[in-house]
Structures are given as C-alpha cells and as structure tokens.
Amino acid sequence: MTFPDDDNDNDNDKSLRWLTETVREALRDAWAVLMPVECAGCQSHDRALCHECARSLVAEPTIHSTPQHVRVYAALRYEGPVRRVLLAFKNQHRTDQARPLSLAFLSALRMALDMPDAVGVDGGPVQIVAVPTSKRAYRTRGYYPVSLVLRAAGIGHARVLRVAKETRSQKLLGAQQRAANVHGAFVATRWLGASRVIIADDVLTTGATIDEAARAISAAGGTVIAAVTIGFTPRTGAARDIASSEGYGKEKGAQ
C-alpha cells in the first residue's frame, strides 16, 4: 500500500543520505590534509582505505574443512588488496583496518551461527575463542590482531587458550610440516565442560593451527562446532573447499 507522503519521505531520505556522505567526504579530505595517510590496500593517498579496496573487503563467505574435519567459514579470499590490508593490519600497525575487517568477519560468523550445529541440543550459548599468538609476536605488534577485530565487531570472546610452546614461522612450511610445528602449541587455561566453541582466526591456510586449537579445546572438555576466519589462502593445501570439493587452487583431491 502507498501512502500520500511516501514519495516525499523517500526523497527526504535520499537527500539526507547524500548530505551525510558529502559531509563525510569533506571531513575525510580535511583530515587527510592534517594527517596524511595511505590506503592500506593500494597505497593511494588521502584514504586509510580507498573505495576500490573497501569493495574488495565485502565478504563472500565460503565453507572449508581442515585435515581434522573442522568446518571453517572464511569471509574473503586472501589475495590482492585483501592480503595487503591484512598484512598492513598485522605487521605495519594499521589498526585502523580493524573495523572494515571486522565487518567481513561478522558475515562469516553469522553464516556459522545459522548452521544447525550452532543451536545445539540445549540451545545454550556458543563461546568464541580466538587463536592465541605468542608473547614474542605481541611484543612486536603491541596488540593481538584477532582480538582487535573481535573487539571492533563488538564480539566478546573467551580467553581460554594460551601458547604452550614457541613455534617456527609457518610461512615456508608445507602442510605436514605445519601440523608438526604447531602440535602441542596451545593449552586450555581452564576446564570447558560441555561448552560449544567457535574458533576465531585471521587466515586459513592448511588448517593446522585451527586443528591444534581444536585439539586443545577438546582436551579441556569443549566441543568445537566450527571455526571462522577473515580470509582463506587460495592455494593447494590440506584445507578443502566443501562447496566445490576442490583444493584452494582448484586442484581436486588436494590433501
């Protein structure tokens, strides 16, 4: 049903949105003069995140599985501007990217929470548990990246995992080497009883880190129902795209 004033109300809403965006852009331009900044995704000037790179952070969640069959909901493909923004956020102190990354993460989390496993038999709450980083990494950065993203999203998370041993960098390791490297890396700080848990991490590569976090949670009595990440690496690896039954590089049967 259409009321007489509906068209006027729509016109007013459009005018208000246009005015709001115009003022916002003017404020951004003024701030760029006072505090010069580069886009975290492409290094263009005067924007912390340009329109083009912001569009690349619009989530298109996909579902994957780790070698130990933890279902992972990933918001974005970890390549191009997404990869550059995440690296700037983690390694170049670009904490101003926590907010846009959190919006992408929220989309994947909502998908995970819509799954039947998230409801459970008793309908009790699901705990979000972030994969911890080492004290060495914290001293270098001064913050925990995943915790910062969760905070920007307004998501409370249980601090129930800690790093039990130092590991080598995973960057140049294969899938089996990664699994061996992180085995025993985490331990739960308390008994979790019958808690149902969603693991939160930044990037899914082979799934070894998420599997290790799941092992530590299970050892403390918890049940991991899923994991959620900001990105997934589109490469051949142990983690598999459930939707296509193919590896990250589209190679079928990736192990």
Long-range contacts (C-beta under 8 A, 24 or more apart in sequence): 40-84, 40-85, 40-88, 40-89, 40-92, 40-94, 40-96, 40-97, 41-81, 41-82, 41-84, 41-85, 41-88, 42-81, 42-84, 48-94, 48-96, 48-97, 49-85, 49-96, 49-97, 49-100, 52-81, 53-81, 53-84, 53-85, 54-100, 56-80, 56-81, 56-82, 56-85, 57-81, 57-82, 57-85, 57-100, 57-101, 57-103, 57-104, 58-104, 59-103, 59-104, 59-105, 59-106, 59-107, 59-108, 61-107, 61-108, 61-111, 62-232, 62-241, 62-243, 63-111, 63-241, 63-242, 63-243, 64-204, 64-207, 64-232, 64-239, 64-240, 64-241, 64-242, 65-207, 65-239, 65-240, 65-242, 66-204, 66-206, 66-207, 66-208, 66-210, 66-211, 66-214, 66-227, 66-238, 66-239, 67-175, 67-179, 67-206, 67-207, 67-208, 67-211, 67-238, 67-239, 68-207, 68-211, 68-214, 68-215, 70-199, 70-207, 70-210, 70-211, 70-214, 70-224, 70-226, 70-227, 71-112, 71-115, 71-225, 71-226, 71-227, 71-242, 72-204, 72-207, 72-210, 72-226, 72-227, 72-228, 72-229, 72-232, 72-239, 73-108, 73-109, 73-111, 73-112, 73-226, 73-227, 73-228, 73-229, 74-108, 74-204, 74-228, 74-229, 74-230, 74-231, 74-232, 75-104, 75-105, 75-107, 75-108, 75-228, 75-229, 75-230, 75-231, 76-104, 76-230, 76-231, 76-232, 77-231, 77-232, 77-234, 78-203, 78-231, 78-232, 78-233, 78-234, 79-233, 79-234, 82-231, 83-231, 86-202, 86-203, 86-230, 86-231, 89-145, 90-141, 90-145, 90-202, 91-141, 93-141, 93-142, 95-143, 95-148, 98-148, 98-149, 98-151, 98-152, 99-152, 101-149, 101-152, 101-230, 102-149, 102-150, 102-152, 102-153, 103-153, 104-230, 105-149, 105-150, 105-153, 105-200, 105-228, 105-229, 105-230, 106-153, 106-155, 108-228, 108-229, 108-230, 109-153, 109-155, 109-198, 109-200, 109-228, 112-198, 112-225, 112-226, 112-228, 113-198, 115-225, 115-226, 117-196, 117-225, 117-226, 118-196, 118-198, 118-225, 118-226, 120-196, 120-225, 124-196, 125-196, 126-196, 126-197, 126-198, 126-225, 127-157, 127-158, 127-160, 127-192, 127-195, 127-196, 127-197, 127-198, 127-222, 128-155, 128-156, 128-157, 128-158, 128-197, 128-198, 128-200, 129-157, 129-158, 129-160, 129-161, 129-197, 129-198, 129-199, 129-200, 129-213, 129-217, 130-157, 130-159, 130-161, 130-199, 130-200, 130-201, 131-161, 131-186, 131-199, 131-200, 131-201, 131-209, 131-210, 131-213, 132-161, 132-162, 132-163, 132-186, 133-163, 134-163, 134-166, 134-167, 135-163, 136-166, 145-202, 146-200, 146-201, 146-202, 149-200, 149-202, 149-230, 150-200, 157-200, 158-197, 159-189, 160-188, 160-189, 160-190, 160-192, 160-217, 160-220, 160-222, 161-186, 161-187, 161-188, 161-189, 161-213, 161-216, 161-217, 162-186, 162-187, 162-189, 170-205, 170-208, 170-209, 174-206, 175-206, 175-208, 175-237, 175-238, 175-255, 178-205, 178-206, 178-208, 178-209, 179-206, 179-208, 179-211, 179-212, 179-238, 181-208, 182-208, 182-209, 182-212, 183-212, 184-212, 185-209, 185-212, 186-212, 186-213, 186-215, 186-216, 187-216, 187-219, 188-216, 188-217, 188-219, 188-220, 188-222, 190-220, 191-220, 191-221, 192-217, 192-220, 192-221, 192-222, 193-221, 193-222, 194-221, 194-222, 194-223, 195-221, 195-222, 195-223, 196-222, 196-223, 196-225, 197-222, 197-223, 197-224, 197-225, 198-224, 198-225, 198-226, 198-227, 198-228, 199-224, 199-226, 199-227, 199-228, 200-227, 200-228, 200-229, 201-227, 201-228, 201-229, 202-229, 202-230, 202-231, 203-229, 203-230, 203-231, 203-232, 203-233, 204-229, 204-231, 204-232, 204-233, 204-239, 205-232, 205-233, 205-235, 205-237, 205-239, 206-237, 206-238, 206-239, 207-237, 207-238, 207-239, 208-238
